Amino acid sequence: MKTKNRVFSIFPLIIVIACLISCEKQRTEWKGSIEEIDGIPVVKNPKEPLFGEDVFILEEELSIGEAEGREEYMFSEIVALAADAEERIYVLDYEECTVKVFDRSGRFIQSFGRQGQGPGELYLPRTVSITSENEIAVHDNRGISFFSMEGEFQRSLSTAKYLLSSSRLDNEGNILGVEIVRDEENPRYELKKFDSGMNYHHSFDSSPLSNFRRDGFNPFFPIFRWTVINGNQIVFGYMGEYALKVFDPEGNLIRKISKEYTPVKVTQKDVDERLEGEELPPQILEKMVVPEYHCPIQRISADDEGRIFVMTYERAPDGSGYYYDIFDAEGRFIIKVPLKNRPLMMERGKLFTVEEDEEGYQHVKRYRINWRI
């Protein structure tokens, strides 16, 4: 009996050792560098990540959506998601101009908002978020509408003075938005910060506007992408180069991140997908100029632990979805993973996406992220 007990006592140790060996095989030595240039840390990353993709595992937890049946579970065009401290899920439907609210188990609670331009009505809504004051903020083409957690309209804030093409709030209630600046000498997209009363504070960075008459129509023209990280910092990335900039709340540059990459060629399939549903005049199509290669950056998002997710143009092996480069809070390239659908939200170890079934009906999916690092 003693011999048998001894065998079983060392069995867990064998499992632990095997797991350590498996994890070590996944990890390679980071071959990048971090150096200070003019007082700014510059993180230079190689092509290969620190870990293999098996350290990032998604486990589906929840699916919300029905093709037929209950109307409250049917969606037309989801553009944004939010979640509160109770893990209630807020789904913004662009076409219906409504926000539908579900509890953490996916049960419908309520909906609010409708199409229009009056108080409490939404016109071309784009984003939804939960503010630090426990309000629901919905950004549309005119400004920001604030609702109580019960869905009652509270107030609105106009952004018409600056004609922001997109906007969102940081965790201090400041407004971050992209203005199209039609300056004759320097036309550009500019990322700006405003206080809660829509008073201009400062700008972070900018990228050029396209010039159709001079350069022709480029369906892949590079502009900048951005997101909020750590509540009130900004990650800014110009699509034309693989370089990210991290700014503090005051607009000071605090980190640069770059990565080596292999350019991805633009295919006819890419062009067809980009122009799908677009009714462009013949004179524009005649002047269409398609670049040989895609930009290195397609989109940028971040989770609530400071990791940055960069969506590239490198397609997943099965053709559905794209590869994402994931950087840790220090800017090191740690994982490269294929994702079928673009993450709309990553909070509390969960990833939320919008996925379509075979018939094209939308579903909200929630996944648990298992980090095996």
DOKOL-18240 format. One line per 10 residues: number of its first residue (from 0); their letters; for each residue x, y, z of N, C-alpha, C. Coordinates in steps of 0.05 Angstrom, whole numbers. Layout:
REM DOKOL-18240
NUM) A) X Y Z X Y Z X Y Z  ... $
***
This chain:
REM DOKOL-18240
0) MKTKNRVFSI) 16 -24 0 0 0 0 17 25 0  40 25 14 57 48 15 68 55 -12  76 34 -27 86 39 -54 66 51 -72  41 42 -70 19 53 -86 14 82 -80  14 89 -54 10 116 -46 32 134 -56  57 124 -56 79 140 -66 76 146 -95  67 127 -111 63 131 -140 42 153 -145  20 152 -130 -1 172 -134 8 199 -123  25 200 -103 34 226 -92 52 241 -112  67 227 -128 84 241 -147 70 246 -174 $
10) FPLIIVIACL) 46 234 -178 32 238 -203 24 267 -208  14 282 -188 8 311 -193 34 327 -200  56 319 -188 81 332 -194 89 328 -223  84 304 -234 90 298 -262 73 316 -280  47 320 -273 29 336 -289 39 365 -289  48 375 -265 58 403 -264 82 406 -281  101 387 -280 125 389 -295 119 389 -325  100 371 -333 92 369 -361 80 396 -371  64 408 -354 51 434 -361 73 456 -364  92 455 -346 114 475 -348 130 472 -373 $
20) ISCEKQRTEW) 135 447 -380 150 441 -405 134 450 -429  108 445 -429 91 453 -451 90 483 -454  88 498 -431 87 527 -432 114 538 -442  136 525 -433 162 534 -441 166 531 -471  154 510 -483 156 506 -512 141 528 -527  120 538 -514 104 560 -527 120 586 -527  136 590 -506 150 615 -502 177 615 -516  183 637 -529 210 642 -539 221 667 -527  246 671 -529 258 695 -518 251 719 -535  241 740 -522 233 764 -536 258 777 -549 $
30) KGSIEEIDGI) 257 781 -575 281 791 -589 279 820 -597  261 834 -583 258 863 -589 277 879 -571  272 905 -570 288 923 -554 272 946 -545  280 958 -522 267 982 -511 289 1002 -506  288 1025 -518 308 1045 -514 295 1072 -512  308 1090 -499 297 1118 -496 309 1136 -518  291 1149 -532 299 1168 -552 285 1195 -546  301 1215 -540 291 1241 -531 272 1239 -507  279 1220 -489 264 1217 -465 239 1200 -468  234 1189 -492 210 1173 -497 218 1144 -501 $
40) PVVKNPKEPL) 207 1125 -485 212 1096 -490 202 1088 -517  220 1075 -533 213 1065 -559 216 1035 -559  194 1021 -563 193 992 -563 194 982 -592  216 967 -598 219 957 -625 215 926 -624  195 917 -639 187 889 -638 195 874 -664  203 849 -662 209 833 -686 183 822 -698  185 807 -719 162 796 -732 149 774 -715  165 759 -700 155 736 -685 147 745 -657  124 735 -647 115 742 -620 129 726 -599  125 734 -574 138 721 -551 126 694 -546 $
50) FGEDVFILEE) 100 690 -552 87 665 -546 73 654 -572  67 628 -572 51 617 -593 22 622 -589  5 619 -609 -23 626 -607 -39 609 -588  -28 585 -580 -42 568 -563 -45 578 -534  -31 600 -528 -34 611 -501 -58 630 -499  -72 634 -522 -96 651 -522 -119 634 -532  -137 626 -513 -159 608 -519 -185 621 -513  -203 620 -532 -230 631 -529 -250 609 -524  -267 613 -503 -288 594 -496 -315 608 -497  -332 600 -516 -358 613 -518 -375 609 -494 $
60) ELSIGEAEGR) -386 631 -483 -402 630 -459 -432 636 -465  -436 654 -485 -463 665 -488 -468 673 -517  -492 668 -527 -500 677 -553 -528 690 -551  -531 715 -560 -556 729 -559 -565 735 -588  -589 727 -595 -599 733 -622 -616 711 -633  -637 718 -647 -655 699 -660 -661 708 -688  -662 689 -706 -670 695 -734 -700 700 -736  -715 685 -721 -744 688 -721 -754 684 -692  -777 696 -687 -789 693 -661 -792 719 -646  -779 721 -623 -783 744 -605 -768 768 -617 $
70) EEYMFSEIVA) -782 790 -621 -770 813 -634 -748 826 -617  -750 824 -590 -730 836 -573 -703 822 -576  -702 798 -587 -677 784 -591 -668 784 -620  -680 801 -636 -672 804 -664 -658 830 -668  -637 830 -685 -621 854 -690 -620 859 -720  -617 885 -727 -615 893 -755 -586 899 -763  -573 917 -748 -545 924 -754 -532 934 -728  -518 916 -715 -504 923 -690 -478 937 -696  -474 960 -683 -449 975 -688 -432 978 -663  -444 974 -639 -428 978 -615 -441 963 -592 $
80) LAADAEERIY) -423 957 -572 -432 943 -548 -420 957 -524  -433 953 -501 -422 962 -475 -431 943 -454  -417 943 -431 -425 927 -408 -420 942 -383  -438 939 -362 -434 953 -337 -423 935 -316  -421 945 -292 -408 930 -270 -424 905 -263  -450 905 -269 -467 881 -264 -466 862 -287  -449 868 -307 -446 851 -331 -471 851 -349  -488 872 -346 -510 875 -365 -498 884 -392  -510 875 -413 -499 880 -440 -517 900 -455  -505 921 -466 -520 942 -480 -513 940 -510 $
90) VLDYEECTVK) -533 935 -527 -528 930 -555 -540 954 -571  -523 968 -585 -532 991 -601 -538 982 -630  -563 985 -638 -571 977 -665 -573 1003 -683  -555 1004 -702 -553 1028 -719 -579 1032 -736  -589 1011 -747 -612 1013 -765 -638 1019 -750  -641 1007 -726 -665 1011 -711 -663 1035 -692  -638 1046 -689 -634 1069 -671 -643 1064 -643  -637 1041 -633 -645 1033 -606 -621 1020 -591  -623 1020 -565 -605 1005 -548 -621 983 -534  -613 958 -538 -626 936 -524 -608 926 -502 $
100) VFDRSGRFIQ) -620 921 -479 -605 914 -455 -612 886 -446  -591 870 -440 -594 843 -432 -578 838 -406  -587 819 -390 -572 813 -366 -549 795 -373  -533 787 -353 -508 772 -358 -514 745 -370  -538 734 -366 -545 708 -377 -558 710 -404  -561 735 -415 -573 739 -441 -602 743 -442  -615 747 -419 -644 752 -417 -649 781 -423  -669 786 -441 -676 814 -448 -687 829 -424  -678 853 -420 -688 870 -398 -705 892 -408  -695 908 -427 -709 931 -437 -696 942 -462 $
110) SFGRQGQGPG) -709 961 -476 -697 975 -498 -705 1004 -496  -689 1022 -507 -696 1051 -507 -683 1064 -531  -694 1088 -537 -685 1102 -561 -702 1096 -585  -703 1114 -603 -717 1111 -629 -706 1131 -649  -712 1126 -674 -701 1143 -695 -714 1171 -694  -698 1191 -697 -708 1219 -697 -686 1238 -689  -693 1264 -687 -674 1284 -680 -683 1301 -657  -703 1290 -642 -713 1304 -618 -699 1294 -593  -707 1305 -570 -695 1296 -544 -699 1266 -540  -678 1252 -534 -680 1223 -529 -681 1206 -554 $
120) ELYLPRTVSI) -681 1219 -578 -682 1204 -603 -653 1203 -615  -649 1184 -632 -622 1179 -642 -622 1181 -673  -600 1193 -683 -597 1197 -712 -569 1187 -720  -568 1166 -734 -542 1154 -743 -524 1148 -718  -534 1132 -699 -518 1126 -675 -493 1109 -681  -471 1114 -666 -446 1101 -672 -434 1085 -649  -435 1097 -625 -423 1083 -602 -441 1085 -577  -437 1067 -559 -451 1067 -533 -431 1061 -512  -433 1074 -489 -414 1069 -467 -428 1075 -440  -416 1065 -419 -425 1070 -392 -406 1090 -379 $
130) TSENEIAVHD) -416 1113 -370 -399 1133 -359 -392 1128 -330  -372 1143 -320 -365 1140 -292 -387 1150 -273  -406 1165 -283 -429 1174 -268 -453 1155 -270  -448 1131 -281 -469 1111 -284 -492 1121 -302  -484 1132 -324 -503 1140 -345 -496 1124 -370  -515 1122 -388 -511 1109 -414 -508 1131 -434  -485 1132 -447 -479 1153 -467 -480 1141 -495  -497 1153 -512 -499 1143 -540 -490 1166 -558  -470 1161 -574 -459 1181 -592 -473 1177 -620  -483 1199 -631 -495 1197 -658 -484 1220 -675 $
140) NRGISFFSME) -496 1225 -698 -486 1244 -717 -488 1273 -707  -504 1278 -686 -508 1305 -676 -493 1310 -650  -488 1290 -634 -475 1294 -609 -478 1269 -591  -481 1274 -565 -482 1252 -545 -508 1255 -530  -523 1234 -528 -547 1233 -512 -542 1216 -487  -550 1226 -464 -545 1212 -439 -571 1201 -428  -571 1176 -420 -594 1163 -409 -588 1152 -381  -608 1149 -364 -604 1136 -339 -600 1106 -343  -592 1092 -322 -589 1063 -325 -616 1049 -330  -638 1063 -325 -664 1052 -331 -673 1059 -359 $
150) GEFQRSLSTA) -657 1073 -374 -664 1080 -401 -679 1106 -405  -681 1122 -384 -695 1148 -386 -676 1170 -396  -685 1185 -416 -668 1207 -427 -663 1228 -406  -637 1236 -403 -629 1256 -383 -622 1283 -396  -604 1282 -416 -594 1307 -428 -580 1300 -454  -573 1321 -469 -557 1317 -493 -536 1338 -495  -515 1332 -510 -492 1350 -514 -486 1351 -544  -487 1374 -556 -483 1377 -585 -453 1377 -591  -445 1363 -612 -417 1364 -622 -416 1376 -650  -438 1389 -658 -441 1399 -685 -419 1420 -692 $
160) KYLLSSSRLD) -410 1435 -672 -390 1457 -677 -365 1446 -689  -358 1421 -682 -333 1410 -691 -337 1388 -712  -361 1381 -718 -367 1361 -739 -350 1336 -735  -352 1324 -711 -336 1300 -705 -346 1276 -721  -328 1262 -734 -336 1238 -748 -338 1214 -730  -326 1215 -707 -329 1194 -686 -321 1206 -660  -332 1195 -638 -326 1206 -612 -332 1185 -591  -319 1188 -567 -325 1171 -544 -316 1185 -519  -322 1174 -496 -315 1186 -470 -292 1171 -457  -275 1186 -442 -256 1172 -425 -268 1168 -398 $
170) NEGNILGVEI) -253 1157 -379 -265 1151 -353 -268 1175 -335  -260 1199 -344 -263 1223 -329 -285 1241 -341  -299 1230 -361 -321 1245 -373 -313 1264 -395  -288 1264 -402 -279 1281 -425 -287 1268 -451  -289 1284 -472 -298 1275 -498 -275 1274 -517  -271 1251 -530 -249 1247 -549 -262 1243 -576  -253 1258 -596 -266 1256 -622 -248 1263 -645  -256 1254 -669 -241 1259 -693 -255 1281 -709  -241 1303 -715 -252 1324 -731 -239 1324 -758  -254 1328 -779 -244 1332 -806 -237 1361 -809 $
180) VRDEENPRYE) -212 1368 -810 -202 1395 -813 -197 1401 -842  -213 1418 -854 -210 1424 -883 -193 1449 -887  -169 1448 -876 -150 1470 -880 -138 1468 -908  -136 1491 -922 -126 1490 -949 -97 1480 -951  -81 1488 -932 -53 1481 -933 -48 1453 -920  -65 1445 -901 -60 1420 -887 -86 1407 -880  -102 1397 -900 -127 1383 -894 -120 1357 -880  -135 1351 -859 -128 1328 -843 -151 1317 -825  -147 1293 -816 -163 1282 -794 -148 1288 -768  -161 1299 -748 -146 1306 -723 -161 1296 -699 $
190) LKKFDSGMNY) -147 1282 -682 -158 1271 -657 -156 1292 -635  -180 1300 -625 -181 1322 -605 -194 1313 -579  -188 1329 -558 -200 1324 -532 -215 1348 -523  -239 1344 -512 -256 1365 -502 -264 1358 -473  -271 1378 -458 -281 1372 -431 -311 1364 -433  -323 1359 -410 -351 1350 -410 -371 1370 -420  -362 1395 -423 -380 1416 -434 -374 1422 -463  -357 1405 -475 -350 1407 -504 -332 1431 -509  -316 1438 -489 -296 1459 -492 -269 1446 -501  -257 1456 -522 -233 1444 -533 -210 1445 -512 $
200) HHSFDSSPLS) -196 1423 -510 -173 1421 -491 -147 1420 -506  -143 1399 -522 -118 1396 -538 -122 1375 -559  -103 1373 -577 -102 1353 -598 -80 1333 -592  -84 1308 -601 -64 1287 -597 -47 1284 -622  -59 1278 -645 -44 1274 -670 -64 1275 -693  -53 1272 -717 -70 1275 -741 -59 1258 -764  -74 1256 -785 -65 1243 -810 -78 1257 -833  -66 1256 -857 -76 1271 -880 -103 1263 -890  -118 1282 -901 -142 1276 -916 -135 1268 -944  -151 1251 -956 -146 1243 -984 -152 1266 -1003 $
210) NFRRDGFNPF) -138 1267 -1025 -142 1287 -1046 -150 1273 -1072  -176 1270 -1076 -185 1254 -1099 -176 1266 -1126  -178 1292 -1128 -171 1305 -1153 -142 1302 -1160  -125 1302 -1140 -96 1301 -1144 -87 1272 -1146  -96 1255 -1128 -85 1228 -1125 -103 1205 -1135  -128 1212 -1143 -147 1191 -1151 -160 1179 -1127  -178 1160 -1132 -193 1147 -1111 -179 1121 -1102  -170 1122 -1077 -157 1098 -1065 -175 1086 -1044  -188 1063 -1050 -207 1052 -1030 -193 1043 -1005  -166 1042 -1005 -151 1034 -981 -134 1057 -970 $
220) FPIFRWTVIN) -143 1081 -974 -128 1104 -966 -123 1103 -936  -97 1107 -927 -91 1104 -898 -100 1129 -882  -114 1124 -860 -120 1145 -841 -111 1134 -814  -115 1149 -792 -106 1138 -767 -129 1123 -753  -120 1104 -736 -139 1090 -718 -131 1096 -689  -150 1095 -671 -144 1101 -643 -163 1087 -624  -155 1086 -600 -173 1075 -579 -163 1085 -552  -181 1083 -532 -174 1091 -505 -163 1067 -490  -142 1071 -475 -129 1050 -459 -125 1060 -431  -127 1041 -412 -124 1048 -383 -142 1071 -375 $
230) GNQIVFGYMG) -165 1073 -387 -186 1092 -379 -184 1120 -391  -159 1131 -394 -157 1158 -404 -132 1163 -421  -117 1143 -427 -94 1146 -445 -104 1139 -474  -88 1147 -493 -96 1144 -521 -74 1127 -535  -83 1107 -550 -65 1093 -569 -72 1102 -597  -53 1113 -611 -57 1125 -637 -39 1109 -657  -51 1101 -679 -36 1087 -700 -43 1097 -728  -23 1106 -742 -28 1114 -770 -26 1089 -787  -46 1084 -804 -47 1059 -819 -25 1056 -839  -12 1078 -847 8 1077 -867 34 1065 -858 $
240) EYALKVFDPE) 38 1061 -832 63 1049 -822 56 1034 -796  73 1014 -790 68 998 -766 82 1012 -743  69 1033 -733 79 1048 -710 55 1057 -694  56 1052 -668 36 1061 -649 48 1082 -630  31 1101 -623 39 1121 -604 19 1120 -580  30 1122 -556 14 1123 -532 16 1150 -519  -6 1164 -515 -7 1190 -503 -20 1189 -475  -10 1207 -457 -23 1209 -432 -47 1227 -434  -64 1231 -413 -88 1247 -415 -83 1276 -424  -59 1286 -419 -53 1314 -426 -43 1317 -454 $
250) GNLIRKISKE) -41 1295 -469 -32 1296 -496 -2 1293 -500  12 1285 -478 41 1281 -480 47 1253 -490  66 1251 -508 74 1225 -519 90 1210 -497  82 1186 -490 96 1172 -468 108 1145 -477  101 1136 -501 113 1111 -511 108 1109 -541  128 1097 -555 125 1090 -583 129 1060 -586  113 1048 -603 115 1019 -608 116 1014 -637  135 999 -646 137 991 -674 140 961 -676  136 951 -700 138 922 -705 146 917 -734  165 898 -738 172 889 -764 148 873 -776 $
260) YTPVKVTQKD) 144 875 -801 121 860 -813 127 854 -843  113 835 -853 114 828 -882 89 840 -895  92 858 -915 69 870 -928 51 849 -941  25 855 -940 4 837 -951 -6 850 -977  -5 835 -998 -14 845 -1024 -44 849 -1025  -53 869 -1039 -82 874 -1044 -91 857 -1067  -112 841 -1062 -123 824 -1083 -149 835 -1094  -158 824 -1116 -183 833 -1128 -206 827 -1108  -204 805 -1093 -224 799 -1073 -226 821 -1052  -203 831 -1044 -202 853 -1025 -217 878 -1036 $
270) VDERLEGEEL) -211 884 -1061 -224 907 -1074 -254 903 -1076  -263 879 -1084 -291 873 -1087 -305 876 -1060  -293 865 -1039 -305 867 -1012 -306 895 -1002  -286 911 -1008 -286 939 -999 -308 955 -1013  -313 950 -1038 -333 965 -1053 -361 953 -1053  -364 930 -1039 -390 917 -1038 -411 935 -1025  -433 938 -1039 -454 955 -1028 -451 985 -1034  -428 993 -1045 -423 1021 -1051 -432 1027 -1080  -447 1049 -1083 -455 1058 -1109 -439 1083 -1117  -416 1078 -1128 -398 1100 -1134 -402 1110 -1163 $
280) PPQILEKMVV) -401 1136 -1167 -404 1146 -1195 -381 1136 -1213  -387 1133 -1239 -367 1123 -1258 -341 1140 -1258  -344 1167 -1255 -320 1184 -1255 -301 1178 -1232  -312 1168 -1210 -295 1161 -1187 -281 1134 -1192  -297 1115 -1202 -286 1089 -1208 -264 1090 -1230  -268 1108 -1248 -248 1111 -1270 -221 1121 -1259  -222 1136 -1237 -197 1146 -1225 -188 1130 -1201  -198 1105 -1199 -191 1089 -1176 -162 1080 -1178  -147 1083 -1157 -119 1075 -1156 -116 1055 -1133  -110 1030 -1140 -108 1009 -1120 -79 1005 -1113 $
290) PEYHCPIQRI) -71 1007 -1088 -43 1003 -1081 -35 973 -1083  -9 968 -1085 0 941 -1088 -2 926 -1061  2 940 -1039 2 927 -1013 -18 942 -994  -29 926 -976 -46 937 -955 -29 953 -935  -43 970 -920 -30 982 -897 -24 961 -876  -5 965 -859 1 945 -838 -20 944 -816  -35 966 -812 -55 967 -791 -83 970 -803  -101 954 -793 -129 957 -802 -146 970 -780  -145 960 -756 -159 972 -734 -143 968 -708  -151 983 -687 -138 981 -661 -159 979 -640 $
300) SADDEGRIFV) -155 961 -621 -173 959 -597 -156 952 -573  -168 952 -550 -152 947 -525 -170 934 -504  -158 919 -486 -174 908 -464 -170 925 -439  -182 917 -417 -181 934 -393 -156 928 -376  -138 913 -387 -112 908 -373 -89 920 -388  -95 937 -407 -73 952 -421 -62 938 -445  -72 915 -453 -62 901 -477 -75 914 -502  -59 916 -523 -67 929 -548 -70 907 -569  -93 907 -583 -99 888 -604 -99 903 -631  -81 895 -648 -79 908 -674 -89 888 -696 $
310) MTYERAPDGS) -110 895 -709 -121 879 -731 -105 885 -756  -93 865 -767 -77 868 -792 -94 860 -816  -82 861 -840 -95 851 -864 -87 823 -871  -72 810 -854 -65 782 -860 -88 764 -853  -99 750 -873 -123 734 -869 -116 708 -853  -137 699 -839 -135 674 -824 -132 651 -844  -121 628 -836 -117 606 -854 -141 597 -870  -165 597 -857 -189 589 -871 -203 611 -886  -191 635 -886 -202 658 -901 -223 673 -887  -231 664 -863 -252 678 -848 -239 693 -825 $
320) GYYYDIFDAE) -237 719 -827 -225 734 -806 -196 741 -813  -183 755 -794 -156 765 -798 -139 759 -773  -113 761 -777 -95 758 -754 -94 784 -738  -92 781 -712 -89 803 -693 -62 801 -680  -47 823 -679 -22 824 -664 -30 836 -636  -22 822 -615 -28 831 -588 -3 839 -573  -4 863 -562 19 874 -548 12 877 -518  31 872 -500 26 874 -472 27 904 -464  23 909 -438 21 937 -429 47 952 -432  69 938 -436 95 950 -440 101 955 -470 $
330) GRFIIKVPLK) 84 944 -487 87 947 -516 102 924 -529  106 903 -515 119 880 -527 99 863 -543  108 854 -566 91 837 -583 91 809 -571  68 800 -560 67 775 -545 53 753 -560  32 759 -575 16 737 -588 6 746 -615  4 728 -633 -8 732 -659 -30 711 -662  -55 720 -664 -77 700 -665 -97 707 -687  -109 687 -701 -130 693 -720 -157 695 -706  -172 716 -712 -199 719 -701 -219 721 -723  -240 706 -721 -261 706 -743 -276 732 -744 $
340) NRPLMMERGK) -281 744 -720 -297 768 -719 -283 789 -702  -287 814 -710 -273 836 -696 -284 840 -668  -267 841 -648 -276 846 -621 -288 874 -618  -312 876 -607 -324 902 -602 -320 911 -574  -313 892 -556 -309 899 -528 -293 877 -515  -274 884 -497 -259 865 -482 -256 875 -453  -271 863 -435 -271 872 -407 -274 848 -389  -261 850 -366 -263 830 -345 -257 801 -355  -238 799 -372 -230 773 -383 -250 762 -403  -267 778 -414 -287 770 -433 -283 784 -460 $
350) LFTVEEDEEG) -289 771 -482 -288 783 -508 -315 782 -521  -325 805 -531 -352 806 -543 -349 812 -573  -364 797 -589 -363 801 -617 -392 801 -628  -395 809 -653 -420 805 -667 -415 786 -690  -431 765 -692 -426 745 -712 -452 740 -728  -449 733 -753 -473 727 -769 -475 697 -774  -500 687 -774 -503 658 -781 -504 655 -811  -509 631 -820 -509 625 -849 -529 642 -865  -550 650 -852 -571 666 -866 -566 696 -862  -545 704 -849 -538 732 -846 -550 746 -822 $
360) YQHVKRYRIN) -563 731 -804 -574 743 -780 -552 747 -759  -553 770 -745 -532 777 -726 -538 765 -698  -516 758 -685 -516 748 -658 -494 761 -642  -499 768 -617 -479 778 -599 -467 753 -585  -440 751 -586 -426 728 -574 -408 738 -552  -408 724 -530 -389 730 -508 -371 705 -503  -345 711 -503 -325 689 -499 -309 695 -474  -302 674 -460 -282 676 -438 -255 674 -450  -237 693 -443 -209 692 -453 -192 677 -432  -181 655 -441 -163 639 -424 -134 645 -432 $
370) WRI) -120 660 -416 -92 666 -421 -75 645 -408  -60 630 -424 -43 609 -413 -14 618 -414  -9 640 -400 18 652 -399 29 649 -371 $
***
